[in-house]
Amino acid sequence: MNMCKKFSLVLSLFFLTVSVQVMAQREATVSGKYTYTITDHDDITLRAAKLKCLELAKAAAIKAEFGELITSDVIDSNVETNGELKSSYFWENTVAMAKGEWLGDTQPPVVNIVYEDGKLVFSVEVHGRAREIIQAKTDLKWEVQKDGQDGHKETSYFDSGERVYVKFRSPSDGYVAVYLMAGDDETSCLLPYPKDSDGQHPVKGGRDYVFFDKSVDPLAYHYKLSTKREQEDNQLVIIYSPNPFTKCNDITGDKLHPNSLSTHDFQKWLLRCQRMDRDMVVNKKWVKIRKKEK
């Protein structure tokens, strides 16, 4: 066999191995439970404790099925007023990627909260579909930003009414969407913009983008993060794929509100997209919004 034939044979075997690995990605129905306890000394809201317990239950379900490869996103924000430290907020969001990724719920989570021995105990049971991770995902570079003294600055904390921006970069050409999941069962579509009639937002690989900034994109929309509560935790979701995809079917908003839909319907749409497109990447980051003091 000459060198050309040997090279061709090795190359064919390589592509065959890659194809087998891609096809071997396994999906499974999983379930898990987690209990999370807080005391009077813990600086965490009830809403944040419930969300944390939910994410940890998902991680436990995936770990039981696929094994352990857990990563964590840690957000530590200090709240200051007139230069004085008012309170500290710490959120550790254990991402459900224990050698797998959470695709969606098959049953609504069951949440129980009891008060025992001076402690508040959260117990969450989850049921859903998860997919094994056996290949590297596209490495996205993105950060949440707001206005600072010298331009935009990365942050996870907002005063109610402050504008939000997303800086984004992908290594290859593709399509991107950005959603905001609020705590009131509403998810808003921030990107593609409402005027994108085809429901798609293409991006070029290796290029830096700043979404929601009219100074760099005249067609962009400005968005502000607001809350009527004392404080609120929202989640920004960025979706990328090298393959074309169209945003979900949402309800048209007005001049002050972006298009939106229920979080339940959004999750069902995202689950369908991920099942049909194994190249799709879904990243999430938490942001904290505090009501402005009068």
C-alpha positions in Angstrom: 0.0 0.0 0.0 1.5 3.3 -1.0 1.6 6.4 1.3 -1.4 8.0 -0.4 -3.6 5.0 0.3 -2.3 4.7 3.8 -3.2 8.4 4.5 -6.6 7.9 2.9 -7.3 4.9 5.1 -6.2 6.6 8.3 -8.3 9.7 7.4 -11.4 7.5 6.7 -11.0 5.7 10.1 -10.7 9.1 11.8 -13.9 10.4 10.4 -15.6 7.0 11.1 -14.5 7.3 14.8 -15.8 10.9 15.1 -19.1 9.9 13.5 -19.5 7.0 15.9 -18.8 9.2 18.9 -21.3 11.8 17.8 -24.0 9.1 17.2 -23.2 7.6 20.6 -24.5 10.6 22.5 -27.0 9.1 24.8 -30.2 10.7 26.2 -32.0 9.4 29.2 -35.0 10.1 31.5 -33.5 11.0 34.9 -34.7 12.0 38.3 -33.1 13.4 41.4 -33.6 14.9 44.8 -31.7 17.4 46.8 -32.2 19.0 50.3 -30.9 22.5 51.0 -30.9 24.1 54.5 -30.6 27.8 55.4 -30.4 29.4 58.8 -30.8 33.0 60.1 -27.1 33.6 59.5 -27.2 32.7 55.7 -27.3 35.8 53.5 -29.6 34.4 50.8 -33.2 35.1 49.7 -35.9 32.4 49.8 -36.2 32.7 46.0 -32.4 32.2 45.5 -32.3 29.2 47.9 -35.2 27.5 46.0 -33.4 28.1 42.7 -30.1 26.8 44.1 -31.8 23.7 45.4 -33.4 23.1 42.1 -30.1 23.3 40.2 -28.5 20.9 42.7 -31.3 18.4 42.3 -30.7 18.5 38.5 -27.0 18.0 39.0 -27.7 15.0 41.3 -30.0 13.4 38.7 -27.4 13.8 35.9 -24.6 12.5 38.1 -26.5 9.4 38.9 -27.0 8.6 35.2 -23.8 9.7 33.5 -21.2 10.2 36.2 -19.6 13.3 37.7 -18.3 16.3 35.9 -19.8 19.3 37.7 -18.9 22.9 37.1 -20.0 25.9 39.0 -20.7 29.5 38.2 -20.1 31.7 41.2 -21.5 35.2 41.4 -20.4 37.4 44.4 -21.9 40.8 44.4 -21.6 43.5 47.1 -24.4 46.0 47.5 -23.2 49.5 48.3 -25.1 52.7 49.0 -23.3 56.0 49.3 -20.0 54.1 49.6 -21.2 52.0 52.5 -21.5 48.2 52.3 -25.2 47.5 52.9 -25.3 43.7 52.4 -23.5 40.9 50.6 -25.0 38.5 48.2 -23.5 35.2 47.3 -24.9 32.8 44.8 -23.3 29.5 43.8 -25.2 28.0 40.8 -24.2 24.4 40.4 -24.7 23.8 36.7 -26.4 20.6 35.7 -23.5 19.3 33.6 -22.4 16.2 35.5 -21.1 14.5 32.3 -24.4 15.6 30.8 -26.7 18.5 30.2 -30.3 19.1 31.4 -32.6 19.2 28.3 -35.9 19.9 30.1 -38.5 18.8 32.6 -40.8 15.9 32.0 -42.7 16.7 35.2 -43.0 19.9 37.2 -40.5 20.0 40.0 -41.9 19.0 43.5 -40.8 21.6 46.1 -41.3 21.1 49.8 -40.3 23.7 52.4 -40.4 23.0 56.2 -39.2 24.9 59.3 -37.3 22.6 61.6 -35.1 23.4 64.7 -34.7 27.0 63.7 -33.7 26.1 60.1 -35.6 26.4 56.8 -35.3 23.2 54.8 -35.9 23.1 51.1 -36.4 19.7 49.4 -36.7 19.5 45.6 -37.4 16.4 43.4 -36.9 16.8 39.6 -37.8 14.6 36.7 -36.5 15.3 33.2 -34.5 14.4 30.1 -30.7 14.7 30.0 -28.1 14.1 27.4 -24.6 12.7 27.9 -21.6 15.0 27.0 -19.0 13.1 25.0 -17.6 15.9 22.8 -16.4 19.4 23.3 -19.0 22.2 22.8 -18.3 25.4 20.8 -16.3 27.7 23.1 -18.3 30.9 23.4 -16.9 34.0 24.9 -19.6 36.3 26.4 -20.2 38.5 29.3 -23.1 40.6 30.7 -22.4 44.3 30.9 -23.8 47.7 32.0 -22.8 51.3 31.7 -19.7 52.3 33.7 -17.7 55.5 34.1 -15.4 54.5 31.2 -17.8 52.7 29.0 -19.3 49.2 29.5 -18.2 47.0 32.4 -18.9 43.4 33.2 -21.3 42.8 36.0 -23.9 40.4 37.5 -25.6 43.2 39.5 -28.0 45.9 38.4 -29.9 48.7 40.0 -33.5 48.7 38.7 -33.7 50.7 35.4 -30.1 50.2 34.3 -29.4 49.2 30.8 -28.0 45.7 30.0 -25.6 44.8 27.2 -24.1 41.5 26.1 -20.6 41.2 24.7 -20.3 38.1 22.5 -17.7 36.3 20.4 -17.8 32.8 18.7 -15.0 31.0 17.0 -17.1 30.2 13.9 -20.0 31.6 11.8 -23.4 30.9 13.2 -26.6 32.1 14.6 -27.4 33.5 18.1 -30.4 34.3 20.3 -30.6 35.9 23.8 -33.4 35.4 26.2 -34.2 36.8 29.7 -35.9 34.4 32.2 -37.6 36.3 35.0 -38.9 34.9 38.2 -42.6 35.3 37.3 -42.8 32.6 34.7 -42.1 35.0 31.9 -39.3 34.8 29.4 -38.4 37.7 27.1 -36.7 37.5 23.7 -34.0 40.2 23.6 -32.3 38.9 20.4 -33.2 38.6 17.5 -34.6 42.1 17.6 -38.3 42.5 16.9 -37.5 44.0 13.5 -35.7 40.8 12.4 -38.6 39.5 10.4 -36.9 36.1 9.7 -36.4 35.5 13.4 -32.7 34.8 13.0 -29.5 36.7 14.0 -26.4 35.6 12.1 -22.9 36.3 13.5 -19.4 36.0 12.1 -16.7 33.9 13.7 -13.8 35.7 15.4 -15.7 39.0 15.6 -16.6 40.9 18.8 -20.2 42.0 19.1 -22.0 44.1 21.7 -25.7 43.5 21.6 -28.3 46.1 22.6 -26.0 49.0 22.0 -27.2 51.5 19.4 -23.8 53.2 19.3 -22.3 50.2 17.6 -25.5 48.9 15.8 -28.1 51.5 14.8 -30.7 48.7 14.4 -30.2 47.5 18.0 -32.8 47.8 20.8 -32.0 49.2 24.2 -33.2 47.1 27.2 -33.3 48.0 30.9 -33.5 45.5 33.8 -36.2 46.5 36.3 -38.0 45.0 39.3 -40.7 46.1 41.7 -39.4 43.8 44.4 -36.6 44.7 46.8 -34.3 42.3 44.9 -34.8 39.8 42.1 -32.7 37.1 40.3 -33.1 36.8 36.6 -31.2 34.5 34.2 -29.8 35.5 30.8 -29.8 32.6 28.3 -27.6 32.7 25.2 -28.2 30.2 22.4 -25.7 29.6 19.6 -25.5 27.2 16.8 -23.5 26.9 13.5 -26.8 25.8 12.0 -29.7 28.2 11.2 -32.5 28.3 13.8 -35.5 30.5 14.2 -36.5 32.1 17.5 -39.6 30.7 19.4 -43.1 31.8 18.7 -43.7 34.6 21.2 -46.2 37.4 21.9 -45.4 40.8 20.4 -44.5 43.4 23.0 -44.9 47.2 23.0 -42.4 50.1 23.0 -41.5 49.4 26.6 -41.5 45.6 26.7 -39.8 43.0 24.4 -41.6 40.0 22.9 -42.2 37.4 25.5 -43.8 34.0 26.3 -44.3 31.8 29.3 -41.1 30.2 30.7 -42.8 26.8 30.4 -43.4 27.3 26.6 -39.8 28.6 26.2 -38.3 25.6 27.9 -40.4 23.2 25.7 -39.2 25.1 22.5 -35.6 25.0 23.7 -35.8 21.3 24.4 -37.1 20.6 20.9 -34.2 22.7 19.4 -31.5 20.9 21.4 -32.9 17.5 20.4 -32.9 18.4 16.7 -29.5 20.2 16.8 -26.7 18.5 18.6 -24.4 21.4 17.7 -26.5 23.9 19.7 -24.9 25.5 22.7 -26.9 26.9 25.6 -25.2 29.1 28.2 -26.8 30.8 31.2 -25.8 33.5 33.6 -27.6 34.9 36.7 -28.1 38.6 37.2 -29.3 40.3 40.4 -31.6 43.3 40.2 -32.2 45.6 43.2 -35.0 48.1 43.5 -33.7 51.6 43.6 -33.8 53.4 47.0 -36.0 56.5 47.0 
